[in-house]
Amino acid sequence: MPQPIRLKDHEKDARLVKRRVVFCAVAIIVLTCLLIMRMYYLQVVQYEHHSTLAENNRIHVQPLPPTRGLIFDRNGVIIADNRPSFSLTVTRERAGDWLSVLDTVVEVLELADDDRALFERRVRQGRRPFEPVPILFELSEEQIARIAVNQFRLPGVEVAAQLVRHYPQQEHFAHSVGYVGRINEQELKRLDPTDYAGTHHIGKTGIERFYEDELHGEVGYEEVETNARGRVLRVLKRVDPKPGKDIVLSLDVHLQEAAENALGGRRGAVVAIDPNNGEVLAMVSQPSFDPNPFVTGISFKAYGELRDSIDQPLYNRVLRGLYPPGSTIKPMVAVAGLDAGVVTPQTRVFDPGFYQLPNHSHKYRNWNRNGDGWVDLNLAIARSNDTYFYDLAHKMGVDRMHDYMSRFGLGQRVALDMFEETAGLMPSRDWKRARYRQPWYPGETLILGIGQGYMQTTPLQLAQATALMATRGKWIRPHLAKSVDGRLPSDPNPIADIVLRDPKFWDYGIRGMEEVLHGPRGTARKVGDSSVYRIAGKSGTAQVVAIKQGEKYDRNKVQERHRDHALFVAFAPAEKPQIAVAVMVENGESGSGVAAPVVKQVMDAWLLDKETGQLKAEFALPQTAEVSQR
């Protein structure tokens, strides 16, 4: 049977269409309302937030690093300055695939793989967003031209002109002034990111490190408008940076050169101090090195050669070198013995060439195996008689020895502004018990009395102890800075002066030091005889390897680097001290024969007029002193 024809219900279809139209209309209205609400929220409620984001896409704040302060010697000769240099910088946020960009840089400039690794390490260091990071310094004209030709291949890479630290005196002040270097990751964590924004170098050693806050200055900034590619279109606002403060050092370039020449290329150290104000006049550690390559990044090969050199040019012997002081401390021990009341100026000791403790067979030898006979305090210093000072040390005991020598600055940091200084060692009973878990033996006290044994000092400490003899106990910390931004340096922790029971005790110690150079039996009389002014000094010899009991030192049987160190300390003029000098010549063997002439040359360079060969006018002695000298 045929199916019935279904008739279309137009009324029902109309209702369906109407419902759909209404639903769509409602949906459109709702969506429109939501859109309007969202637009209102973004445009009105969050207007400031999104306008700031949009502005930041167009406007950037760029830091302006300050110019580092300059460093001069006492006469205005520049020691550390800043010179313009072209550097290659990479902005990681604008470089896209910055690793491939670095590959292109290496290819364009034809650099080595080591350079590529160095570039990547520098870029990876955490810095502020959109801050250019220098990866290559001191570009040549050819390198600049290659970068310009290939600029389309190097997004985010730019050639920038900046000031780079330069040391025109090169190796002459490497150990005192130090150098700056790139900020490493550890330094980056402790530095204020605002203060060091745009700055890529920081003081690493010496004066550059100690006075970093003064030399660095204050960072500035500028707001710049950029296009979509990050190119600067215009500067909207600028706040200029404040340059670092200039520092004038007490060092003298000419005296520094004279001290280096006096050393004659030998390994050693020279320190010259003005005892009246603590100013360090010369500070030499040989061999030295050129600090300029460290500023922009020294190569691995060049640094390896310096680090592995047997002569240790990177080692600051003045501040970090630890040596037994030897007989150089005998005048201080003598003054201590007088003040402690264990000896008098007239106390005599018979020297048969050795000393023995009561009820002991061991012989502590004098350097003069034949002995000097009866020796008093004055002759003991002049002859550097070990036997006398063995006896003096035994009478004093280690406890009083430790206390008195510590007052002279031995075993402690004495400098005001020298970051790398080592404290050295002034041993005591407690120290040995803690270090070796052993008691202190009487024989060790005897050795301490002639500056041997456990005692370790730096050349700077010996110079300061000598300056204390010159000023009769007035403590002024040695310092390198003569003025910082025109202001004198101050000592926040002054050390108390050495006050003796009788001030005349100083005279006895100083008289013995004068006899060393000007007495008939002085160990350095050959040096003193050639002087036009009186010098108070003391020689010393520091053993590098021990000599067995009963054996004699034979230089021909000892390797050159195992021979004794030569030391000499002195101040002059003895009547009106103007300079105190300490010299240490590694493996020089003879303090009087090797180190004393170095001291004399340094003093002559400072005290004498080159034309007349006489004392300079400012150092001239009163007429009464000149008459008494004759």
Wavefront OBJ file of the C-alpha trace (Angstrom):
o trace
v 0.000 0.000 0.000
v 1.231 3.453 -0.734
v 2.532 5.449 2.264
v 0.496 8.458 3.264
v 1.924 11.778 2.348
v 3.148 13.716 5.401
v 2.004 17.279 5.356
v 4.480 20.029 6.403
v 3.623 21.857 9.634
v 4.463 25.422 8.818
v 3.405 26.682 12.179
v 5.745 24.285 13.987
v 8.672 25.212 11.718
v 8.026 28.854 12.345
v 8.181 28.329 16.109
v 11.483 26.404 15.757
v 13.056 29.113 13.650
v 11.846 31.724 16.069
v 13.410 29.892 19.034
v 16.723 29.565 17.190
v 16.720 33.219 16.274
v 16.029 34.201 19.852
v 18.776 31.888 21.137
v 21.301 33.270 18.672
v 20.298 36.806 19.503
v 20.715 36.149 23.210
v 24.069 34.467 22.609
v 25.272 37.389 20.537
v 24.099 39.860 23.129
v 25.811 37.886 25.927
v 29.064 37.556 24.002
v 28.917 41.227 23.109
v 28.420 42.118 26.750
v 31.321 39.881 27.760
v 33.511 41.507 25.124
v 32.491 44.955 26.281
v 33.164 43.980 29.892
v 36.563 42.574 28.952
v 37.430 45.684 27.003
v 36.310 47.813 29.942
v 38.436 45.732 32.307
v 41.519 45.987 30.111
v 41.075 49.585 29.007
v 39.791 51.111 32.251
v 40.403 48.874 35.264
v 43.885 47.680 34.188
v 44.797 50.723 32.150
v 47.913 51.641 34.126
v 49.255 48.082 34.155
v 48.926 47.460 30.434
v 49.996 50.958 29.460
v 53.182 50.355 31.472
v 53.789 47.058 29.696
v 53.236 48.688 26.330
v 55.496 51.552 27.293
v 58.208 49.127 28.351
v 58.110 47.539 24.936
v 58.888 50.951 23.486
v 60.899 52.624 26.269
v 63.886 51.047 27.989
v 66.022 52.199 30.896
v 69.694 51.808 30.063
v 72.315 52.052 32.837
v 75.214 54.447 32.384
v 78.301 53.025 34.118
v 80.410 55.561 36.011
v 83.984 56.371 35.089
v 86.369 54.641 37.476
v 88.509 56.921 39.627
v 92.148 57.464 38.722
v 95.155 56.461 40.813
v 98.285 58.652 41.072
v 101.614 58.400 42.844
v 102.610 61.018 45.418
v 104.055 63.279 42.687
v 101.023 63.154 40.399
v 102.340 60.461 38.045
v 99.367 58.432 36.869
v 99.428 54.754 37.823
v 95.939 53.649 36.790
v 93.785 55.432 34.227
v 90.968 54.699 31.785
v 91.426 54.638 28.038
v 88.811 54.295 25.279
v 88.441 50.918 23.646
v 86.030 49.352 21.164
v 84.274 46.247 22.464
v 81.946 43.705 20.909
v 78.702 43.332 22.866
v 75.809 40.877 22.670
v 72.272 41.540 23.927
v 70.878 38.072 24.467
v 67.196 39.123 24.333
v 67.686 40.675 20.889
v 69.949 38.023 19.436
v 67.338 35.263 19.123
v 69.356 32.066 18.782
v 72.339 33.645 20.475
v 74.408 30.450 20.443
v 74.364 30.382 16.650
v 75.100 34.127 16.670
v 78.250 33.422 18.688
v 79.212 30.790 16.130
v 78.841 33.400 13.416
v 80.982 35.870 15.376
v 83.765 33.302 15.690
v 83.493 32.540 11.987
v 83.501 36.183 10.893
v 86.462 37.158 13.103
v 88.302 33.860 12.545
v 88.741 33.156 16.248
v 89.679 29.971 18.112
v 87.402 27.490 19.877
v 88.687 28.704 23.256
v 87.360 32.161 22.420
v 83.972 30.672 21.555
v 83.783 28.948 24.946
v 84.830 32.169 26.681
v 82.130 34.157 24.845
v 79.416 31.696 25.860
v 80.504 31.755 29.487
v 80.374 35.546 29.549
v 76.915 35.704 27.963
v 75.529 33.083 30.337
v 76.456 35.139 33.367
v 73.281 36.483 34.896
v 72.741 40.125 33.996
v 69.754 42.456 33.744
v 67.411 41.946 30.728
v 68.379 43.812 27.568
v 71.787 44.679 29.024
v 74.600 44.358 26.464
v 77.354 41.991 27.575
v 80.899 42.649 26.288
v 82.431 39.474 24.904
v 85.530 40.817 23.112
v 87.621 43.861 23.967
v 90.054 46.113 22.103
v 88.752 45.410 18.623
v 91.053 46.237 15.741
v 89.914 48.298 12.748
v 89.789 45.153 10.640
v 87.565 43.389 13.180
v 85.234 46.372 13.353
v 84.973 46.387 9.558
v 84.178 42.663 9.448
v 81.400 43.088 11.993
v 79.933 46.002 10.016
v 79.909 44.046 6.744
v 78.220 41.031 8.395
v 75.857 43.010 10.620
v 72.775 41.486 8.928
v 73.924 38.061 10.170
v 74.520 39.240 13.727
v 71.288 40.357 15.428
v 71.880 41.730 18.920
v 75.587 42.215 18.236
v 77.027 45.729 18.374
v 80.400 47.483 18.504
v 80.453 49.799 21.524
v 83.020 52.328 22.672
v 83.812 52.211 26.405
v 86.528 53.130 28.862
v 88.801 50.267 29.918
v 91.237 50.284 32.852
v 94.865 50.725 31.858
v 98.080 50.566 33.873
v 100.782 52.631 32.139
v 103.435 51.604 34.692
v 102.760 47.933 33.875
v 104.587 45.554 36.230
v 106.001 48.264 38.542
v 102.901 48.458 40.770
v 101.136 45.175 40.026
v 101.422 43.946 43.635
v 100.504 47.210 45.355
v 97.889 48.819 43.099
v 96.561 45.473 41.857
v 94.174 45.270 38.919
v 90.500 45.066 37.947
v 88.897 42.136 36.161
v 85.542 40.961 34.891
v 82.842 40.405 37.494
v 82.457 36.675 38.053
v 79.350 34.763 39.118
v 80.229 34.712 42.822
v 80.811 38.465 42.879
v 77.608 38.982 40.932
v 75.611 37.320 43.726
v 76.919 39.611 46.457
v 76.974 42.883 44.504
v 74.061 45.304 44.413
v 72.612 44.849 40.893
v 71.589 48.507 40.798
v 74.982 49.921 41.800
v 76.804 47.716 39.270
v 74.291 47.909 36.409
v 76.251 48.350 33.203
v 79.557 47.752 35.019
v 81.501 44.681 33.974
v 84.728 45.099 35.991
v 85.589 45.162 39.665
v 88.785 45.488 41.692
v 90.397 42.104 42.196
v 93.586 42.806 44.161
v 95.544 45.570 45.839
v 94.333 49.156 46.088
v 91.831 48.477 43.300
v 90.043 45.997 45.561
v 90.440 47.685 48.944
v 89.078 51.017 47.714
v 86.525 49.532 45.298
v 83.606 51.514 46.767
v 85.441 54.830 46.376
v 86.876 54.090 42.917
v 83.667 52.705 41.415
v 81.412 55.781 41.553
v 77.605 55.899 41.182
v 75.723 54.527 38.180
v 73.498 56.783 36.045
v 70.733 55.900 33.587
v 68.838 57.097 30.546
v 65.361 56.324 29.239
v 65.443 55.616 25.501
v 62.724 54.999 22.918
v 63.330 51.964 20.707
v 61.725 50.491 17.626
v 60.486 46.923 17.184
v 64.048 45.747 16.496
v 65.409 47.322 19.636
v 67.219 50.173 17.898
v 67.414 53.362 19.927
v 65.376 56.157 18.327
v 65.821 58.922 20.879
v 66.756 59.634 24.495
v 63.815 60.707 26.640
v 65.538 61.265 29.991
v 69.106 61.115 31.279
v 70.709 61.092 34.728
v 74.495 61.360 34.486
v 76.639 58.916 36.490
v 78.958 60.168 39.226
v 82.595 59.266 38.511
v 84.661 57.392 41.078
v 86.956 59.220 43.461
v 90.605 59.722 42.565
v 93.234 58.275 44.901
v 96.728 59.649 45.468
v 99.129 57.015 46.760
v 102.116 57.579 49.004
v 104.235 55.504 46.609
v 106.941 57.240 44.621
v 107.528 56.066 41.048
v 111.218 57.009 41.088
v 111.898 55.334 44.431
v 110.014 52.267 43.231
v 112.260 52.045 40.178
v 115.362 52.578 42.338
v 114.306 49.713 44.630
v 113.710 47.416 41.661
v 117.094 48.299 40.211
v 118.734 47.672 43.586
v 117.294 44.155 43.677
v 118.893 43.581 40.302
v 116.408 41.007 39.038
v 116.742 38.765 42.104
v 113.718 37.255 43.776
v 112.817 39.292 46.824
v 110.912 42.138 48.401
v 111.593 45.751 49.361
v 109.401 47.930 51.599
v 110.159 51.557 52.409
v 108.069 53.461 54.970
v 108.076 57.012 56.267
v 108.101 56.260 60.020
v 106.669 59.687 60.850
v 103.307 59.157 59.159
v 103.161 55.500 58.023
v 103.219 56.309 54.308
v 104.580 53.454 52.202
v 107.128 55.035 49.853
v 108.062 51.938 47.871
v 106.710 48.406 47.750
v 108.469 45.952 45.475
v 107.891 42.246 45.023
v 110.066 40.602 42.397
v 109.489 39.081 39.950
v 106.322 40.923 38.961
v 103.844 40.815 36.068
v 101.918 43.079 33.710
v 98.350 43.519 35.072
v 96.871 44.886 31.816
v 95.949 41.482 30.288
v 93.878 40.675 33.394
v 91.578 43.632 32.752
v 90.019 42.373 29.534
v 90.590 38.677 30.194
v 93.955 36.959 30.057
v 94.274 33.868 27.895
v 94.441 30.428 29.500
v 97.945 29.903 28.152
v 99.318 33.222 29.401
v 97.770 32.762 32.837
v 99.070 29.212 33.049
v 102.603 30.420 32.390
v 102.353 32.964 35.220
v 100.678 30.553 37.622
v 103.092 27.676 37.023
v 106.307 29.717 36.920
v 108.834 28.512 39.479
v 109.612 32.163 40.328
v 105.952 32.844 41.270
v 105.473 36.318 39.751
v 101.832 36.401 40.949
v 102.948 35.919 44.563
v 103.040 39.121 46.605
v 106.138 38.568 48.712
v 105.721 41.836 50.618
v 102.299 40.983 52.044
v 101.999 37.220 51.724
v 105.581 35.999 51.868
v 106.315 34.364 55.235
v 109.953 34.141 56.296
v 111.796 33.645 59.583
v 112.991 37.161 60.496
v 116.395 35.936 61.644
v 118.603 38.386 63.464
v 116.651 41.424 62.242
v 114.501 41.256 65.391
v 117.446 41.276 67.822
v 117.180 45.050 68.518
v 113.501 44.565 69.413
v 114.369 41.591 71.628
v 117.055 43.697 73.311
v 114.592 46.508 74.053
v 112.118 43.933 75.374
v 114.795 42.412 77.631
v 115.678 45.819 79.048
v 112.047 46.681 79.731
v 111.386 43.250 81.265
v 114.325 43.798 83.600
v 116.154 40.573 82.718
v 119.233 42.432 81.390
v 120.847 45.851 81.661
v 122.999 47.684 79.117
v 126.027 46.465 81.064
v 124.998 42.819 81.274
v 127.749 40.657 79.760
v 127.710 37.096 78.482
v 130.778 35.043 77.631
v 130.587 33.557 74.145
v 132.778 30.517 73.408
v 130.986 30.058 70.089
v 127.932 28.259 71.450
v 125.329 28.260 74.214
v 124.105 25.403 76.409
v 121.067 25.175 78.599
v 121.772 24.127 82.190
v 122.120 20.348 82.484
v 121.885 19.885 78.685
v 124.649 18.780 76.347
v 123.123 20.197 73.168
v 125.089 23.147 71.791
v 123.263 26.084 70.202
v 125.858 27.510 67.854
v 126.774 31.136 67.310
v 127.277 32.078 63.665
v 130.903 32.856 64.641
v 132.085 29.381 65.654
v 135.198 30.830 67.318
v 133.126 32.978 69.665
v 133.301 36.685 70.493
v 134.413 36.408 74.131
v 132.712 38.742 76.609
v 129.769 40.483 74.930
v 127.539 43.255 76.268
v 124.212 44.445 74.819
v 125.676 46.993 72.423
v 128.265 44.607 70.995
v 125.726 41.786 70.837
v 123.584 43.813 68.436
v 126.549 45.106 66.430
v 128.060 41.633 66.068
v 124.662 39.896 65.868
v 125.916 37.591 68.591
v 123.607 34.574 68.840
v 124.937 33.394 72.197
v 123.961 36.632 73.933
v 120.418 36.436 72.574
v 120.093 32.743 73.392
v 120.789 33.703 76.980
v 118.442 36.716 76.839
v 115.596 34.641 75.383
v 116.115 31.967 78.056
v 115.857 34.601 80.794
v 112.724 36.152 79.300
v 110.826 32.966 78.538
v 108.455 32.356 75.670
v 105.473 34.078 77.305
v 107.153 37.453 77.659
v 108.823 37.048 74.274
v 105.431 36.506 72.669
v 103.863 39.503 74.411
v 106.663 41.944 73.559
v 107.111 40.857 69.936
v 103.350 41.053 69.379
v 103.485 44.686 70.507
v 105.966 45.256 67.667
v 103.394 43.950 65.190
v 104.826 40.481 64.628
v 102.175 37.816 64.122
v 99.395 40.260 63.225
v 98.173 42.347 60.305
v 99.691 45.797 60.570
v 98.579 47.567 57.378
v 95.682 49.991 57.114
v 94.647 49.416 53.501
v 96.318 46.277 52.161
v 93.707 43.588 51.578
v 96.020 40.607 50.929
v 98.216 40.984 54.015
v 98.991 37.773 55.906
v 99.179 37.863 59.693
v 102.304 35.709 59.954
v 103.015 33.774 63.157
v 104.309 34.731 66.571
v 104.279 31.339 68.343
v 103.271 30.745 71.953
v 102.670 27.858 74.320
v 98.947 27.819 73.577
v 99.542 27.951 69.831
v 101.867 24.938 69.877
v 99.568 22.946 72.129
v 96.627 23.619 69.778
v 98.647 23.063 66.605
v 100.856 20.084 67.496
v 99.406 18.884 70.820
v 102.859 19.191 72.336
v 104.357 21.274 75.165
v 106.746 24.138 74.565
v 110.410 23.178 75.008
v 113.120 25.491 76.435
v 115.298 25.054 73.337
v 112.517 26.481 71.182
v 112.621 29.665 73.230
v 116.341 30.043 72.479
v 115.740 29.692 68.736
v 112.916 32.229 68.984
v 115.377 34.753 70.416
v 117.351 34.833 67.148
v 114.279 34.936 64.891
v 114.227 31.284 63.892
v 111.995 28.331 64.653
v 108.254 28.668 64.251
v 108.250 32.452 63.889
v 107.050 33.684 60.486
v 106.934 37.338 59.402
v 106.276 39.325 56.264
v 108.657 42.000 54.937
v 105.961 44.584 55.706
v 105.883 43.533 59.371
v 109.664 43.826 59.577
v 109.501 47.310 58.039
v 106.844 48.336 60.556
v 108.825 46.924 63.485
v 111.836 48.910 62.265
v 109.697 52.053 61.993
v 108.627 51.496 65.608
v 112.279 51.462 66.620
v 112.773 54.732 64.712
v 109.776 56.442 66.366
v 110.494 54.893 69.768
v 107.256 52.972 69.918
v 104.795 55.346 68.231
v 102.282 53.162 66.364
v 101.177 54.417 62.953
v 99.797 51.780 60.624
v 101.534 51.665 57.224
v 99.227 52.667 54.382
v 99.380 53.074 50.613
v 96.757 55.789 50.181
v 98.014 59.301 50.799
v 94.593 60.807 50.125
v 91.213 59.595 48.853
v 89.305 62.298 46.994
v 91.477 64.863 48.777
v 90.875 63.415 52.260
v 93.520 61.733 54.413
v 92.902 58.086 55.351
v 91.966 57.449 58.980
v 92.636 54.452 61.204
v 89.367 53.083 62.647
v 91.243 50.721 64.997
v 94.455 52.421 66.167
v 97.045 50.313 67.984
v 98.383 51.493 71.317
v 101.929 52.877 71.378
v 104.724 50.839 72.959
v 105.437 52.488 76.293
v 108.561 51.314 78.176
v 109.460 51.703 81.845
v 112.339 53.953 80.805
v 112.399 55.714 77.390
v 116.197 55.432 77.426
v 115.843 51.731 76.625
v 115.081 52.769 73.035
v 118.411 54.590 72.865
v 120.350 51.450 73.763
v 118.654 49.427 71.035
v 119.136 52.151 68.430
v 122.779 52.664 69.411
v 123.444 48.991 68.782
v 121.765 49.276 65.359
v 124.031 52.201 64.491
v 127.063 50.166 65.508
v 126.036 47.504 62.975
v 126.939 49.943 60.167
v 129.273 52.436 61.786
v 130.994 50.507 64.577
v 134.452 48.926 64.275
v 133.017 45.416 64.652
v 129.656 45.944 62.944
v 128.515 43.242 60.538
v 127.583 45.822 57.836
v 130.317 48.424 58.432
v 131.397 48.267 54.770
v 128.000 49.660 53.787
v 127.967 52.217 56.595
v 131.444 53.535 55.847
v 130.320 54.718 52.405
v 127.355 56.679 53.753
v 127.188 60.456 54.210
v 124.491 60.009 56.873
v 124.208 57.655 59.815
v 122.105 54.517 59.436
v 120.647 52.337 62.165
v 120.124 48.817 60.874
v 120.306 45.113 61.472
v 121.154 42.189 59.232
v 119.506 38.801 59.298
v 119.770 35.369 57.737
v 116.781 33.048 57.544
v 117.378 29.338 57.098
v 115.470 27.572 54.352
v 116.637 24.064 55.257
v 117.877 22.926 58.661
v 121.548 22.113 59.274
v 122.368 19.110 61.449
v 124.039 19.546 64.806
v 127.795 19.944 64.382
v 127.659 20.558 60.624
v 128.625 23.798 58.891
v 126.671 25.575 56.193
v 128.300 24.870 52.812
v 126.697 26.789 49.964
v 128.279 24.486 47.378
v 126.398 21.500 48.800
v 123.014 23.249 48.849
v 120.757 23.885 45.872
v 120.368 27.552 44.989
v 116.720 27.654 46.049
v 117.564 25.971 49.373
v 120.153 28.549 50.393
v 119.486 30.970 53.214
v 117.397 34.099 52.688
v 119.173 37.427 53.190
v 117.428 40.151 55.205
v 118.275 43.655 56.314
v 116.229 46.322 58.098
v 117.264 49.911 58.756
v 116.138 53.494 59.222
v 117.892 56.759 58.475
v 119.100 59.324 59.265
v 119.563 57.807 62.690
v 119.257 61.222 64.391
v 116.130 62.251 62.464
v 114.506 59.205 60.846
v 112.844 59.878 57.503
v 112.720 56.404 56.005
v 112.578 52.819 57.291
v 113.408 50.006 54.884
v 113.116 46.224 55.010
v 114.721 44.068 52.323
v 114.445 40.330 51.795
v 116.438 38.600 49.047
v 115.402 35.002 48.560
v 118.363 32.644 48.782
v 120.693 35.659 49.014
v 122.583 34.016 51.925
v 124.160 37.159 53.420
v 122.089 39.899 55.003
v 125.068 42.237 55.351
v 126.630 41.384 51.996
v 123.529 41.169 49.780
v 120.512 42.810 51.431
v 122.303 45.732 53.134
v 123.568 47.276 49.844
v 119.980 47.173 48.533
v 118.802 49.084 51.606
v 121.583 51.626 51.120
v 120.671 52.240 47.464
v 117.009 52.745 48.356
v 117.886 55.193 51.135
v 120.270 57.125 48.911
v 117.576 57.457 46.244
v 115.207 58.968 48.797
v 117.496 61.045 51.000
v 120.281 62.355 48.772
v 120.290 65.138 46.220
v 121.402 63.688 42.886
v 123.541 66.688 41.986
v 125.355 67.316 45.269
v 125.275 63.821 46.779
v 124.306 65.378 50.131
v 121.118 65.154 52.150
v 118.185 66.928 50.541
v 117.235 70.227 52.117
v 114.050 68.859 53.690
v 116.052 66.082 55.354
v 118.987 68.196 56.496
v 119.989 67.644 60.129
v 120.226 70.445 62.689
v 123.696 71.918 63.047
v 124.110 70.434 66.533
v 123.412 66.952 65.187
v 125.948 67.427 62.383
v 128.627 68.524 64.866
v 127.961 65.594 67.192
v 128.122 63.248 64.225
v 131.632 64.433 63.445
l 1 2 3 4 5 6 7 8 9 10 11 12 13 14 15 16 17 18 19 20 21 22 23 24 25 26 27 28 29 30 31 32 33 34 35 36 37 38 39 40 41 42 43 44 45 46 47 48 49 50 51 52 53 54 55 56 57 58 59 60 61 62 63 64 65 66 67 68 69 70 71 72 73 74 75 76 77 78 79 80 81 82 83 84 85 86 87 88 89 90 91 92 93 94 95 96 97 98 99 100 101 102 103 104 105 106 107 108 109 110 111 112 113 114 115 116 117 118 119 120 121 122 123 124 125 126 127 128 129 130 131 132 133 134 135 136 137 138 139 140 141 142 143 144 145 146 147 148 149 150 151 152 153 154 155 156 157 158 159 160 161 162 163 164 165 166 167 168 169 170 171 172 173 174 175 176 177 178 179 180 181 182 183 184 185 186 187 188 189 190 191 192 193 194 195 196 197 198 199 200 201 202 203 204 205 206 207 208 209 210 211 212 213 214 215 216 217 218 219 220 221 222 223 224 225 226 227 228 229 230 231 232 233 234 235 236 237 238 239 240 241 242 243 244 245 246 247 248 249 250 251 252 253 254 255 256 257 258 259 260 261 262 263 264 265 266 267 268 269 270 271 272 273 274 275 276 277 278 279 280 281 282 283 284 285 286 287 288 289 290 291 292 293 294 295 296 297 298 299 300 301 302 303 304 305 306 307 308 309 310 311 312 313 314 315 316 317 318 319 320 321 322 323 324 325 326 327 328 329 330 331 332 333 334 335 336 337 338 339 340 341 342 343 344 345 346 347 348 349 350 351 352 353 354 355 356 357 358 359 360 361 362 363 364 365 366 367 368 369 370 371 372 373 374 375 376 377 378 379 380 381 382 383 384 385 386 387 388 389 390 391 392 393 394 395 396 397 398 399 400 401 402 403 404 405 406 407 408 409 410 411 412 413 414 415 416 417 418 419 420 421 422 423 424 425 426 427 428 429 430 431 432 433 434 435 436 437 438 439 440 441 442 443 444 445 446 447 448 449 450 451 452 453 454 455 456 457 458 459 460 461 462 463 464 465 466 467 468 469 470 471 472 473 474 475 476 477 478 479 480 481 482 483 484 485 486 487 488 489 490 491 492 493 494 495 496 497 498 499 500 501 502 503 504 505 506 507 508 509 510 511 512 513 514 515 516 517 518 519 520 521 522 523 524 525 526 527 528 529 530 531 532 533 534 535 536 537 538 539 540 541 542 543 544 545 546 547 548 549 550 551 552 553 554 555 556 557 558 559 560 561 562 563 564 565 566 567 568 569 570 571 572 573 574 575 576 577 578 579 580 581 582 583 584 585 586 587 588 589 590 591 592 593 594 595 596 597 598 599 600 601 602 603 604 605 606 607 608 609 610 611 612 613 614 615 616 617 618 619 620 621 622 623 624 625 626 627 628 629 630
